[in-house]
């Protein structure tokens, strides 16, 4: 009886060396992340829920029967028609 040993280590991936981070480095990273989170929270708290001047302008435009101007509507319809025309020619 003959025993053959086949050692195939090429298919087994090697594990990368374990990179340990010192407690001091980890603590510094955590502190930076915490400070970034605090800064983000402060910026969020200082941002108004809505900008009243923008809301007022939108309300005025909604009530204006001449908005958007006819030229704008014509340009948009031309772009839409051009897109539909190009799409129909591709198929």
FIVO-920907 format. One record per atom (N, C-alpha, C): atom name; residue number from 1; residue in one letter; x negated, y negated, z. Coordinates in steps of 0.05 Angstrom, whole numbers, plus 5000, padded with zeros to 4 digits. Layout:
BEGIN
+-------+-----+---------+------+------+------+
| atomo | num | residuo |    X |    Y |    Z |
+-------+-----+---------+------+------+------+
|    CA | NUM |       A |    X |    Y |    Z |
...
+-------+-----+---------+------+------+------+
This chain:
BEGIN
+-------+-----+---------+------+------+------+
| atomo | num | residuo |    X |    Y |    Z |
+-------+-----+---------+------+------+------+
|     N |   1 |       X | 4983 | 5023 | 5000 |
|    CA |   1 |       X | 5000 | 5000 | 5000 |
|     C |   1 |       X | 4982 | 4975 | 5000 |
|     N |   2 |       X | 4989 | 4956 | 4983 |
|    CA |   2 |       X | 4973 | 4932 | 4980 |
|     C |   2 |       X | 4990 | 4908 | 4989 |
|     N |   3 |       X | 4980 | 4890 | 5005 |
|    CA |   3 |       X | 4994 | 4866 | 5015 |
|     C |   3 |       X | 4980 | 4842 | 5002 |
|     N |   4 |       X | 4997 | 4826 | 4989 |
|    CA |   4 |       X | 4987 | 4802 | 4976 |
|     C |   4 |       X | 4998 | 4778 | 4991 |
|     N |   5 |       X | 4980 | 4760 | 4998 |
|    CA |   5 |       X | 4988 | 4736 | 5012 |
|     C |   5 |       X | 4988 | 4713 | 4992 |
|     N |   6 |       X | 5010 | 4699 | 4990 |
|    CA |   6 |       X | 5013 | 4676 | 4973 |
|     C |   6 |       X | 5018 | 4652 | 4991 |
|     N |   7 |       X | 4999 | 4635 | 4992 |
|    CA |   7 |       X | 5002 | 4611 | 5008 |
|     C |   7 |       X | 5006 | 4588 | 4989 |
|     N |   8 |       X | 5030 | 4577 | 4990 |
|    CA |   8 |       X | 5037 | 4555 | 4971 |
|     C |   8 |       X | 5043 | 4530 | 4988 |
|     N |   9 |       X | 5022 | 4514 | 4993 |
|    CA |   9 |       X | 5026 | 4490 | 5008 |
|     C |   9 |       X | 5032 | 4466 | 4991 |
|     N |  10 |       X | 5030 | 4470 | 4965 |
|    CA |  10 |       X | 5035 | 4447 | 4947 |
|     C |  10 |       X | 5064 | 4438 | 4947 |
|     N |  11 |       X | 5083 | 4456 | 4952 |
|    CA |  11 |       X | 5111 | 4448 | 4952 |
|     C |  11 |       X | 5120 | 4437 | 4978 |
|     N |  12 |       X | 5104 | 4439 | 4999 |
|    CA |  12 |       X | 5112 | 4429 | 5025 |
|     C |  12 |       X | 5101 | 4400 | 5027 |
|     N |  13 |       X | 5119 | 4382 | 5033 |
|    CA |  13 |       X | 5111 | 4354 | 5035 |
|     C |  13 |       X | 5096 | 4350 | 5062 |
|     N |  14 |       X | 5077 | 4333 | 5060 |
|    CA |  14 |       X | 5063 | 4326 | 5085 |
|     C |  14 |       X | 5078 | 4304 | 5099 |
|     N |  15 |       X | 5077 | 4305 | 5125 |
|    CA |  15 |       X | 5090 | 4284 | 5140 |
|     C |  15 |       X | 5070 | 4261 | 5143 |
|     N |  16 |       X | 5080 | 4236 | 5141 |
|    CA |  16 |       X | 5062 | 4214 | 5144 |
|     C |  16 |       X | 5053 | 4212 | 5173 |
|     N |  17 |       X | 5030 | 4200 | 5176 |
|    CA |  17 |       X | 5020 | 4197 | 5204 |
|     C |  17 |       X | 5039 | 4180 | 5220 |
|     N |  18 |       X | 5042 | 4188 | 5245 |
|    CA |  18 |       X | 5061 | 4174 | 5263 |
|     C |  18 |       X | 5049 | 4147 | 5270 |
|     N |  19 |       X | 5064 | 4126 | 5262 |
|    CA |  19 |       X | 5056 | 4099 | 5268 |
|     C |  19 |       X | 5070 | 4091 | 5293 |
|     N |  20 |       X | 5055 | 4089 | 5314 |
|    CA |  20 |       X | 5067 | 4080 | 5339 |
|     C |  20 |       X | 5063 | 4050 | 5342 |
|     N |  21 |       X | 5083 | 4037 | 5351 |
|    CA |  21 |       X | 5082 | 4009 | 5355 |
|     C |  21 |       X | 5079 | 4004 | 5385 |
|     N |  22 |       X | 5061 | 3987 | 5392 |
|    CA |  22 |       X | 5057 | 3983 | 5420 |
|     C |  22 |       X | 5081 | 3969 | 5432 |
|     N |  23 |       X | 5084 | 3973 | 5458 |
|    CA |  23 |       X | 5107 | 3961 | 5472 |
|     C |  23 |       X | 5107 | 3931 | 5469 |
|     N |  24 |       X | 5083 | 3918 | 5469 |
|    CA |  24 |       X | 5082 | 3889 | 5467 |
|     C |  24 |       X | 5091 | 3880 | 5439 |
|     N |  25 |       X | 5082 | 3895 | 5419 |
|    CA |  25 |       X | 5089 | 3887 | 5391 |
|     C |  25 |       X | 5120 | 3890 | 5388 |
|     N |  26 |       X | 5130 | 3912 | 5397 |
|    CA |  26 |       X | 5159 | 3917 | 5395 |
|     C |  26 |       X | 5175 | 3896 | 5410 |
|     N |  27 |       X | 5165 | 3888 | 5433 |
|    CA |  27 |       X | 5178 | 3867 | 5449 |
|     C |  27 |       X | 5178 | 3840 | 5434 |
|     N |  28 |       X | 5155 | 3834 | 5421 |
|    CA |  28 |       X | 5153 | 3809 | 5406 |
|     C |  28 |       X | 5172 | 3810 | 5382 |
|     N |  29 |       X | 5174 | 3833 | 5368 |
|    CA |  29 |       X | 5192 | 3835 | 5346 |
|     C |  29 |       X | 5221 | 3832 | 5355 |
|     N |  30 |       X | 5228 | 3844 | 5377 |
|    CA |  30 |       X | 5255 | 3842 | 5388 |
|     C |  30 |       X | 5262 | 3813 | 5395 |
|     N |  31 |       X | 5242 | 3799 | 5406 |
|    CA |  31 |       X | 5246 | 3771 | 5413 |
|     C |  31 |       X | 5251 | 3753 | 5389 |
|     N |  32 |       X | 5235 | 3758 | 5367 |
|    CA |  32 |       X | 5239 | 3743 | 5342 |
|     C |  32 |       X | 5267 | 3749 | 5331 |
|     N |  33 |       X | 5275 | 3774 | 5331 |
|    CA |  33 |       X | 5302 | 3782 | 5320 |
|     C |  33 |       X | 5323 | 3769 | 5337 |
|     N |  34 |       X | 5320 | 3768 | 5363 |
|    CA |  34 |       X | 5340 | 3756 | 5381 |
|     C |  34 |       X | 5341 | 3726 | 5376 |
|     N |  35 |       X | 5319 | 3713 | 5373 |
|    CA |  35 |       X | 5319 | 3684 | 5368 |
|     C |  35 |       X | 5332 | 3678 | 5341 |
|     N |  36 |       X | 5327 | 3695 | 5320 |
|    CA |  36 |       X | 5340 | 3691 | 5295 |
|     C |  36 |       X | 5370 | 3694 | 5297 |
|     N |  37 |       X | 5379 | 3713 | 5313 |
|    CA |  37 |       X | 5407 | 3717 | 5317 |
|     C |  37 |       X | 5419 | 3694 | 5332 |
|     N |  38 |       X | 5405 | 3683 | 5351 |
|    CA |  38 |       X | 5415 | 3659 | 5365 |
|     C |  38 |       X | 5417 | 3635 | 5347 |
|     N |  39 |       X | 5397 | 3631 | 5330 |
|    CA |  39 |       X | 5398 | 3609 | 5311 |
|     C |  39 |       X | 5422 | 3612 | 5292 |
|     N |  40 |       X | 5426 | 3636 | 5282 |
|    CA |  40 |       X | 5449 | 3641 | 5264 |
|     C |  40 |       X | 5475 | 3636 | 5279 |
|     N |  41 |       X | 5477 | 3644 | 5303 |
|    CA |  41 |       X | 5502 | 3640 | 5319 |
|     C |  41 |       X | 5507 | 3610 | 5323 |
|     N |  42 |       X | 5485 | 3595 | 5329 |
|    CA |  42 |       X | 5489 | 3566 | 5332 |
|     C |  42 |       X | 5498 | 3553 | 5307 |
|     N |  43 |       X | 5486 | 3561 | 5284 |
|    CA |  43 |       X | 5494 | 3549 | 5258 |
|     C |  43 |       X | 5523 | 3556 | 5252 |
|     N |  44 |       X | 5532 | 3580 | 5259 |
|    CA |  44 |       X | 5559 | 3588 | 5254 |
|     C |  44 |       X | 5578 | 3572 | 5271 |
|     N |  45 |       X | 5571 | 3567 | 5296 |
|    CA |  45 |       X | 5588 | 3552 | 5314 |
|     C |  45 |       X | 5590 | 3523 | 5306 |
|     N |  46 |       X | 5569 | 3512 | 5293 |
|    CA |  46 |       X | 5569 | 3484 | 5285 |
|     C |  46 |       X | 5583 | 3479 | 5258 |
|     N |  47 |       X | 5589 | 3501 | 5244 |
|    CA |  47 |       X | 5603 | 3499 | 5218 |
|     C |  47 |       X | 5633 | 3496 | 5223 |
|     N |  48 |       X | 5645 | 3475 | 5211 |
|    CA |  48 |       X | 5674 | 3472 | 5216 |
|     C |  48 |       X | 5689 | 3494 | 5202 |
|     N |  49 |       X | 5713 | 3500 | 5212 |
|    CA |  49 |       X | 5730 | 3521 | 5201 |
|     C |  49 |       X | 5739 | 3513 | 5173 |
|     N |  50 |       X | 5745 | 3488 | 5168 |
|    CA |  50 |       X | 5752 | 3478 | 5142 |
|     C |  50 |       X | 5743 | 3449 | 5140 |
|     N |  51 |       X | 5739 | 3441 | 5116 |
|    CA |  51 |       X | 5731 | 3413 | 5111 |
|     C |  51 |       X | 5756 | 3398 | 5103 |
|     N |  52 |       X | 5766 | 3380 | 5120 |
|    CA |  52 |       X | 5791 | 3367 | 5115 |
|     C |  52 |       X | 5792 | 3351 | 5089 |
|     N |  53 |       X | 5769 | 3339 | 5082 |
|    CA |  53 |       X | 5769 | 3323 | 5057 |
|     C |  53 |       X | 5773 | 3341 | 5032 |
|     N |  54 |       X | 5762 | 3365 | 5033 |
|    CA |  54 |       X | 5765 | 3384 | 5011 |
|     C |  54 |       X | 5794 | 3394 | 5010 |
|     N |  55 |       X | 5805 | 3400 | 5033 |
|    CA |  55 |       X | 5833 | 3409 | 5034 |
|     C |  55 |       X | 5852 | 3388 | 5024 |
|     N |  56 |       X | 5847 | 3363 | 5032 |
|    CA |  56 |       X | 5864 | 3340 | 5022 |
|     C |  56 |       X | 5862 | 3337 | 4992 |
|     N |  57 |       X | 5837 | 3339 | 4982 |
|    CA |  57 |       X | 5833 | 3337 | 4953 |
|     C |  57 |       X | 5848 | 3359 | 4938 |
|     N |  58 |       X | 5847 | 3383 | 4948 |
|    CA |  58 |       X | 5861 | 3406 | 4935 |
|     C |  58 |       X | 5891 | 3401 | 4935 |
|     N |  59 |       X | 5901 | 3391 | 4958 |
|    CA |  59 |       X | 5930 | 3386 | 4960 |
|     C |  59 |       X | 5938 | 3365 | 4939 |
|     N |  60 |       X | 5922 | 3344 | 4935 |
|    CA |  60 |       X | 5928 | 3324 | 4916 |
|     C |  60 |       X | 5928 | 3336 | 4887 |
|     N |  61 |       X | 5908 | 3352 | 4881 |
|    CA |  61 |       X | 5907 | 3364 | 4854 |
|     C |  61 |       X | 5930 | 3383 | 4849 |
|     N |  62 |       X | 5939 | 3398 | 4869 |
|    CA |  62 |       X | 5961 | 3416 | 4865 |
|     C |  62 |       X | 5986 | 3401 | 4858 |
|     N |  63 |       X | 5990 | 3377 | 4870 |
|    CA |  63 |       X | 6013 | 3361 | 4865 |
|     C |  63 |       X | 6012 | 3345 | 4840 |
|     N |  64 |       X | 5989 | 3344 | 4827 |
|    CA |  64 |       X | 5985 | 3328 | 4803 |
|     C |  64 |       X | 5993 | 3344 | 4778 |
|     N |  65 |       X | 6014 | 3335 | 4764 |
|    CA |  65 |       X | 6023 | 3349 | 4740 |
|     C |  65 |       X | 6004 | 3347 | 4717 |
|     N |  66 |       X | 5985 | 3328 | 4718 |
|    CA |  66 |       X | 5965 | 3324 | 4697 |
|     C |  66 |       X | 5939 | 3338 | 4703 |
|     N |  67 |       X | 5939 | 3355 | 4723 |
|    CA |  67 |       X | 5914 | 3370 | 4730 |
|     C |  67 |       X | 5918 | 3399 | 4725 |
|     N |  68 |       X | 5901 | 3413 | 4713 |
|    CA |  68 |       X | 5878 | 3402 | 4698 |
|     C |  68 |       X | 5886 | 3388 | 4673 |
|     N |  69 |       X | 5868 | 3371 | 4663 |
|    CA |  69 |       X | 5875 | 3356 | 4638 |
|     C |  69 |       X | 5880 | 3375 | 4615 |
|     N |  70 |       X | 5896 | 3367 | 4595 |
|    CA |  70 |       X | 5901 | 3384 | 4572 |
|     C |  70 |       X | 5876 | 3393 | 4557 |
|     N |  71 |       X | 5856 | 3376 | 4556 |
|    CA |  71 |       X | 5830 | 3383 | 4543 |
|     C |  71 |       X | 5817 | 3407 | 4557 |
|     N |  72 |       X | 5818 | 3407 | 4583 |
|    CA |  72 |       X | 5806 | 3430 | 4598 |
|     C |  72 |       X | 5822 | 3455 | 4592 |
|     N |  73 |       X | 5848 | 3454 | 4592 |
|    CA |  73 |       X | 5864 | 3477 | 4586 |
|     C |  73 |       X | 5858 | 3488 | 4558 |
|     N |  74 |       X | 5856 | 3469 | 4539 |
|    CA |  74 |       X | 5850 | 3477 | 4511 |
|     C |  74 |       X | 5822 | 3491 | 4510 |
|     N |  75 |       X | 5802 | 3480 | 4523 |
|    CA |  75 |       X | 5776 | 3492 | 4523 |
|     C |  75 |       X | 5776 | 3520 | 4535 |
|     N |  76 |       X | 5790 | 3523 | 4557 |
|    CA |  76 |       X | 5792 | 3549 | 4570 |
|     C |  76 |       X | 5806 | 3569 | 4552 |
|     N |  77 |       X | 5828 | 3561 | 4539 |
|    CA |  77 |       X | 5842 | 3579 | 4522 |
|     C |  77 |       X | 5825 | 3587 | 4498 |
|     N |  78 |       X | 5809 | 3569 | 4488 |
|    CA |  78 |       X | 5791 | 3575 | 4465 |
|     C |  78 |       X | 5770 | 3596 | 4474 |
|     N |  79 |       X | 5759 | 3593 | 4498 |
|    CA |  79 |       X | 5740 | 3612 | 4508 |
|     C |  79 |       X | 5752 | 3640 | 4512 |
|     N |  80 |       X | 5777 | 3640 | 4523 |
|    CA |  80 |       X | 5791 | 3666 | 4526 |
|     C |  80 |       X | 5796 | 3679 | 4499 |
|     N |  81 |       X | 5805 | 3663 | 4480 |
|    CA |  81 |       X | 5811 | 3674 | 4453 |
|     C |  81 |       X | 5786 | 3685 | 4440 |
|     N |  82 |       X | 5764 | 3671 | 4443 |
|    CA |  82 |       X | 5739 | 3680 | 4432 |
|     C |  82 |       X | 5730 | 3706 | 4445 |
|     N |  83 |       X | 5733 | 3708 | 4471 |
|    CA |  83 |       X | 5726 | 3733 | 4485 |
|     C |  83 |       X | 5743 | 3756 | 4476 |
|     N |  84 |       X | 5769 | 3751 | 4472 |
|    CA |  84 |       X | 5787 | 3773 | 4463 |
|     C |  84 |       X | 5780 | 3781 | 4434 |
|     N |  85 |       X | 5773 | 3761 | 4418 |
|    CA |  85 |       X | 5766 | 3767 | 4390 |
|     C |  85 |       X | 5741 | 3784 | 4389 |
|     N |  86 |       X | 5721 | 3776 | 4405 |
|    CA |  86 |       X | 5696 | 3791 | 4405 |
|     C |  86 |       X | 5700 | 3820 | 4416 |
|     N |  87 |       X | 5717 | 3822 | 4436 |
|    CA |  87 |       X | 5722 | 3848 | 4448 |
|     C |  87 |       X | 5736 | 3866 | 4428 |
|     N |  88 |       X | 5755 | 3855 | 4412 |
|    CA |  88 |       X | 5770 | 3872 | 4393 |
|     C |  88 |       X | 5752 | 3880 | 4370 |
|     N |  89 |       X | 5731 | 3865 | 4363 |
|    CA |  89 |       X | 5713 | 3872 | 4341 |
|     C |  89 |       X | 5692 | 3893 | 4350 |
|     N |  90 |       X | 5688 | 3895 | 4376 |
|    CA |  90 |       X | 5668 | 3915 | 4386 |
|     C |  90 |       X | 5680 | 3943 | 4387 |
|     N |  91 |       X | 5706 | 3946 | 4387 |
|    CA |  91 |       X | 5718 | 3972 | 4389 |
|     C |  91 |       X | 5727 | 3982 | 4362 |
+-------+-----+---------+------+------+------+
